[in-house]
């Protein structure tokens, strides 16, 4: 058995040119991680809801703009005409110590947030899986044109969510293209 024939039997057989016809985006799960010395936030639940909405809306946008899907919708119900489903989870701290703002946060080393996303076909088989990490320097911690000042934490978190969704959608696209080249 040739290698190409073996690959056709072992890999999920996508054999669909991009863009995919329709992708249903299941609501992203946003998990708040604790950070040492960070005070508790009273508005954590509404903030997580805003971050979740941002991730869902941005995933729909990114799927269309990056040429992964012709049509993308956020939906919790299964529909018969949807052939692919995108589901994701984001882990990020929503409260930081007061000294970690602006340049100090941007200059910090290490992982700030992580997450993963799965694209599944109608049978539930995994078509693509991407895990990612964003570091502290990936965020927009400073704002202003000439005189820079510290950006509000909620704005920084929204920017991290947008950047993470963009990166994983592009990763899913590359993975689908690589599978199609192998088949």
C-alpha positions in Angstrom: 0.0 0.0 0.0 1.5 3.3 -1.0 1.9 6.1 1.5 -0.7 8.4 -0.2 -3.2 5.6 -0.1 -2.5 4.9 3.6 -2.9 8.6 4.4 -6.3 8.6 2.7 -7.4 5.9 5.1 -5.9 7.3 8.3 -6.4 11.1 8.0 -9.8 12.7 8.3 -10.8 13.0 4.7 -11.6 16.6 4.3 -11.0 16.9 0.5 -12.8 20.2 0.4 -11.3 23.3 -1.0 -11.3 26.3 1.2 -13.5 28.1 1.9 -15.7 25.6 3.6 -19.4 26.2 2.9 -20.7 26.7 6.4 -19.1 26.6 9.9 -21.1 26.7 13.1 -19.2 28.4 15.9 -20.1 27.0 19.3 -19.8 29.6 22.1 -16.2 29.9 23.2 -15.5 29.0 26.8 -13.5 31.7 28.6 -11.8 30.5 31.8 -10.6 33.0 34.3 -7.2 32.1 35.8 -6.0 33.3 39.2 -2.9 35.5 39.3 -0.8 35.8 42.5 -1.4 39.0 44.5 -4.3 40.1 42.2 -7.3 41.5 43.9 -10.7 39.9 43.2 -12.9 41.6 40.6 -16.5 42.4 41.4 -17.4 42.6 37.8 -15.8 39.2 36.8 -19.0 37.5 35.5 -20.0 40.4 33.2 -16.4 40.7 32.0 -16.2 37.0 31.1 -19.5 37.4 29.3 -18.1 40.3 27.2 -14.9 38.4 26.5 -17.0 35.3 25.4 -19.1 37.5 23.1 -16.0 39.1 21.7 -14.4 35.7 21.0 -17.6 34.4 19.3 -18.0 37.5 17.1 -14.4 37.6 16.2 -14.3 33.9 15.3 -17.2 34.4 12.9 -15.4 37.4 11.4 -12.0 35.7 11.2 -13.4 32.6 9.5 -14.9 34.7 6.8 -12.1 37.2 6.3 -9.4 34.6 6.3 -11.2 32.5 3.7 -11.9 29.5 5.9 -15.7 29.6 5.6 -18.2 31.3 3.3 -20.7 31.4 6.0 -20.2 31.3 9.8 -22.7 31.6 12.6 -22.6 31.4 16.3 -25.1 28.8 17.5 -25.7 26.4 20.3 -28.2 24.3 18.5 -27.3 21.6 16.0 -28.5 22.2 12.5 -28.7 19.7 9.8 -27.1 21.9 7.1 -23.9 22.6 9.1 -21.1 20.4 8.0 -18.4 21.8 10.3 -18.3 23.0 14.0 -15.7 25.2 15.6 -15.3 25.1 19.4 -12.7 26.9 21.5 -11.5 27.5 25.1 -9.5 30.5 26.3 -7.6 30.7 29.6 -6.5 34.1 30.8 -6.2 36.1 34.0 -8.9 38.8 34.4 -7.4 40.5 37.4 -3.9 41.6 37.8 -1.9 43.2 40.7 -1.9 47.0 40.5 1.8 47.2 39.7 1.4 45.1 36.5 0.1 47.7 34.1 1.4 49.4 31.0 5.1 49.1 30.2 5.8 46.8 33.2 3.2 44.3 31.9 4.4 44.6 28.3 8.0 44.0 29.4 7.2 40.9 31.5 8.3 37.5 30.2 6.4 34.3 30.0 2.9 33.1 29.0 0.0 35.4 29.6 -2.9 33.3 28.1 -3.4 30.0 26.4 -6.2 28.1 24.7 -7.2 25.6 22.1 -9.7 25.3 19.3 -11.2 22.3 17.5 -12.8 22.1 14.0 -15.0 19.0 13.6 -16.9 17.7 10.7 -20.6 16.6 10.7 -19.7 13.2 12.1 -17.9 14.7 15.0 -14.4 13.6 13.8 -11.6 16.2 14.4 -10.5 17.9 11.2 -8.1 20.4 12.9 -6.9 21.1 16.4 -4.8 24.1 17.4 -3.4 25.1 20.8 -1.7 28.4 21.4 -0.1 30.6 23.9 0.3 34.4 23.9 3.0 36.1 25.9 2.9 39.3 27.9 4.5 41.3 25.1 1.7 40.3 22.6 -0.8 42.7 24.3 -1.5 46.3 23.7 -0.6 47.5 27.2 0.0 51.2 26.1 -2.4 53.5 24.3 -2.2 57.0 22.9 -0.6 58.6 19.9 2.2 60.7 21.1 2.0 60.6 24.9 1.7 56.9 25.8 -0.4 56.0 28.9 -1.5 52.7 30.4 -4.4 51.0 28.6 -7.4 49.9 30.7 -7.2 46.2 31.6 -10.5 45.4 30.0 -9.3 46.8 26.7 -6.1 44.8 26.9 -8.1 41.6 27.6 -10.4 42.3 24.6 -7.3 42.8 22.3 -5.8 39.5 23.6 -9.0 37.7 22.8 -9.1 39.1 19.3 -5.4 38.3 18.6 -5.8 34.7 20.0 -8.9 34.0 17.8 -7.1 35.4 14.7 -4.1 33.2 15.4 -6.0 30.0 15.9 -8.2 30.5 12.9 -5.2 31.0 10.7 -3.6 27.9 12.3 -6.8 25.9 11.5 -6.6 27.2 7.9 -3.0 26.1 7.5 -3.8 22.7 9.0 -6.6 22.2 6.5 -4.4 23.2 3.6 -1.7 20.9 4.8 -4.2 18.0 5.0 -5.4 18.7 1.5 -1.9 18.7 0.1 -1.2 15.3 1.7 -4.3 13.7 0.2 
